[in-house]
Amino acid sequence: MNQTSFSTSIVDEFSGTTKAQRDEWMRAFWKFLDKNPNTGAIVRRWQKAGCDPRNIAITIHRYVIGYTSELNAHRKERLKKAKAILTAAVRSFRDLETLFRVYNQIDAADRIANEASVAEEALSRIKFALNTKRLGVSRSWTDLAMIEGLVFEATGQRPTPGELVSLIKAGREAAGQNADSWESNTVIIRKGLKNFKKNNPLQSPFWTAPSRRS
């Protein structure tokens, strides 16, 4: 099979940005694959087996553009603020509940106790979101799982964590970004995908039948 130049590929599917922005990224991505034979060889091998490289590009573009380090930083800041607010709310509700019980206002105390429980439940979810970003609860893992499924459909084998790391680096480079340290860690990638699929069975069509979702 003759080596294909990825730079000549044309992709115009919508993936969350303007067409001009998307096309600019796509050109840079194909160019990166042409200039980096190791990463390019990975995609060419999948292409030879029947995996459309455009679907790979669209998905890694969505991963890179939708989940930049800046957006993740804003997300964490919002979660921390929510955690502080909910912690204060729980404390206030419990203090108020205690006060009502001291004055034997049982109905009011029970009502406030229910409100405190709701706030505590919300707080527990905030803590979970803050502590498990790298272990498969983020939407970005859906895109990596979809790439895994696209490759498996065509080749019968799932891409290695190292191959996914190479794709992420190519996508970040095309966007003028640096990959986060965890994105270069094959152990985190492997465990993150495993945990994501285990914790999100309802999203399994994204990796069991990805060609219908891409």
N, C-alpha and C positions, 0 to 999 in steps of 0.2 A: 504493500500500500504506500503510495506517495505521501510524503509529509504534507499536511494541510497547513496553510498559513491562517491562523485564527484571526489575523487583522482584517481579513476580507469578509468575515462573517457580518451579517446584518441582523440585528435584533430590535424589534420595535414594540415588544409586549410591555404593557404598563406594569410598573413595579413600585409605585409610590413616589415618584419624582416627576419633574417635567421631562418632556421628551429630549430637550437639549441637554439637560443634566444627565439623563440616563445614557444617551448616546455618547457623551463625552467619557463617562465612566467605562462604558463597554469598549470603546476604542482603546482606552488605557489598559483595560484588563486583557484584551486579546494581544496587545503589544507586549505586555509583561510575559504572557505565556510564550510568545515567539522568542523573547530574549532570555528566558529562563528555561532551558531544555528539560530540566528535571521535572518541574511543575507541568510544563507543556506536554511532556511524555505521558504523564498521568492521565490528563484529559484526552489525549489522542488514543490511548489504550482503551478508555471507556467508549470513545466515539467509534472505534473500530468494532467494538462488541455491540453497537447499536444504541448507545446512550447519546442523545442529542446534547451537544455541548452548550447549546443556547439555553436549555432548561437549567443546566448547572450554573451558567452565568447569571440568569435571571434570579435564581434562588440565592446565590452568594451575594449578589447585589442587594437584594432585600435584607439579607443578614447584616451586611456592612453598613448600608445607608440608614437602616432602621434602628440600629443598635450601636451607635457610636459611643465612645467613652464619655463625651460631653453629655449625651442624653442619659446615660447610666448615672452620671454624677448628679444630674438634676433629679432623677428618680430617687436616688438614695437620700438626697436632701429633703425631698417631700415626705418620704417615709419616716425620716427621723423627726420631722416636725409633727407628723401625725402621731407618732409614738409618744412624744412629749405631751401633746394635748390629751390623748386618751389616758395616759398615766395619771395626769392631774384630775381628769374627770372621774376615774375610778376612785381615787383617794377622796374626792369631794363627796361622791355618792355614798361611800362607806361611812364617812364621818356624819353625813346627814342621816343615814339609816340609824346609826347608833344614837343620835340625838332624839329621833322620833321614838325609838324604843325606850329611852330613858323616861320620856313623858307619856309612855304607854299608848302612843298613837300607832297601833299595830298595822292598820290598813296602809297608812302613809309609808311606814317603814318597809312593808312588803313591796309596795310599788317602787320605792327607791332601790330596794334590793334587786328587783328585776332589771331596772335600768343599769345598775352596776354590773350585773352579769352580762348584759349586752355589750357594755363598754369593754369588759374584760375579754370577751370573746373576740371582739374586733382587735384588741391589743395583741392577743395571741397570734392572730393572722399577720399583723404587722411585723411582729418579731420573726415569724417564719419567713416572710418575704425578704427581710433584711439579711437573714443568716444563710439563705440557701440559693442565692443568685447563681453560684457556680455549679450547683448540683442539679440543675434541670428543671427549674420552675419558670424560667424566662421564655418569652415568645421566641427569642433568638434560637433556642434549641430546636424549635419546630423546623426551622430552615435547614439546620444541619441534619436533622433526622430525615428530612425530605431528600436531601442530596444523597444520603446513605441509601434510601429506598430507590431512587432513580438509578443509581449505579447497580444495585442488587437486581433490579428488574432486567437490566441489560446483560450483566455479566454473571449473575448467580453468586457473586461474592460481594461482601460489603467493603467499602473503602476502609483502609486502616486509619487510626487516629492521626498518624503522621501525614497521610495524604490529605485529610481534612485540614490539618494545620497548614499545609502548603497552600491549599485553596484560600483559606482565610487570609494568609499573608498576602497572596496575590490580590485579593479583593481590597484589602486595606491599602496596599501600595497604589492600586488604581485610583483610590479615593484620596490619595495624599495623606493617609493616616498611618500611624504606627499600631501594630497589633498589641493588645493588652498582654501582659506577661502570662496570664492564665490561658490565653488563646494559643500560646506556643507550647503549652504543657500537654503532652499526649495522654498522660494519666488523667488529667482533669477532663479532657475531651471525652475519653472513653467512659469514665464514671458518670460524667454529666449526661451523656446520651442514654446510658443505661438507666439512670435514675429518672430522667425525663420520661422515657417510654413506660417505665414501671408505674410512675405516678400519674400518667395522663393516658390511660387506655382508650378513652373516648376519642382521642386525637389520632388513633392508630392508622386511619386511612392516609394520613400525611406520609407515613413511611411504609405502609403495606401496599398502597396503590397510588403512589405519588404522581404518576403520569396523568392521572385524572384530576389532580389538584393544582398542578403547576401552571 
